[in-house]
Amino acid sequence: MESGPAIFAGVVFALFGGALLVWTGTRVRRGEPVALGVNQVASAALAGAAGVLALGLAAYCLTRL
């Protein structure tokens, strides 16, 4: 992978994953729903898994330089 696109993709994945985890954690801590009309535990688990997956993709992209 060329280094320019790998750095860009890694930074985008890292920002998205980090922001999603912070947002999900804040919503859960306040007792607010993560997604409307969905079980709170299931939506928090799915959003958390998506955030961790995005951070994993960021790590993969940034280690392929």
C-alpha positions as CSV (number, residue, x, y, z in Angstrom):
1,M,0.0,0.0,0.0
2,E,1.3,3.5,-0.8
3,S,2.1,5.5,2.3
4,G,-0.1,8.5,1.5
5,P,-3.4,6.7,1.2
6,A,-2.5,4.3,4.1
7,I,-1.9,7.2,6.4
8,F,-5.1,9.0,5.4
9,A,-7.2,5.8,5.8
10,G,-5.6,5.0,9.1
11,V,-6.2,8.5,10.5
12,V,-9.9,8.5,9.3
13,F,-10.5,5.0,10.8
14,A,-8.8,6.1,14.1
15,L,-10.9,9.3,14.4
16,F,-14.1,7.6,13.5
17,G,-13.5,4.6,15.9
18,G,-12.4,6.8,18.8
19,A,-15.3,9.3,18.4
20,L,-17.8,6.4,18.1
21,L,-16.4,4.8,21.3
22,V,-16.5,8.1,23.2
23,W,-20.0,8.9,22.0
24,T,-21.3,5.5,22.9
25,G,-19.7,5.5,26.3
26,T,-21.1,9.0,27.0
27,R,-24.6,7.9,26.0
28,V,-24.5,4.7,28.1
29,R,-23.1,6.5,31.2
30,R,-25.9,9.1,31.0
31,G,-28.5,6.3,30.5
32,E,-29.6,7.7,27.2
33,P,-30.4,5.4,24.2
34,V,-27.6,4.7,21.8
35,A,-30.1,4.0,19.0
36,L,-33.8,4.8,19.1
37,G,-36.2,1.9,19.2
38,V,-33.5,-0.7,19.9
39,N,-32.5,-2.6,23.0
40,Q,-30.0,-0.4,24.8
41,V,-27.6,-3.2,25.6
42,A,-27.6,-4.6,22.0
43,S,-27.1,-1.1,20.4
44,A,-24.3,-0.2,22.8
45,A,-22.6,-3.6,22.2
46,L,-22.9,-3.2,18.4
47,A,-21.7,0.4,18.4
48,G,-18.8,-0.6,20.7
49,A,-17.8,-3.4,18.4
50,A,-17.9,-1.1,15.4
51,G,-15.7,1.4,17.2
52,V,-13.2,-1.3,18.1
53,L,-13.2,-2.7,14.6
54,A,-12.5,0.8,13.2
55,L,-9.6,1.2,15.6
56,G,-8.3,-2.2,14.5
57,L,-8.5,-1.2,10.8
58,A,-6.7,2.0,11.7
59,A,-3.9,0.0,13.3
60,Y,-3.7,-2.3,10.3
61,C,-3.5,0.6,7.9
62,L,-0.8,2.5,9.9
63,T,1.3,-0.6,10.3
64,R,1.4,-1.3,6.6
65,L,3.5,1.7,5.8
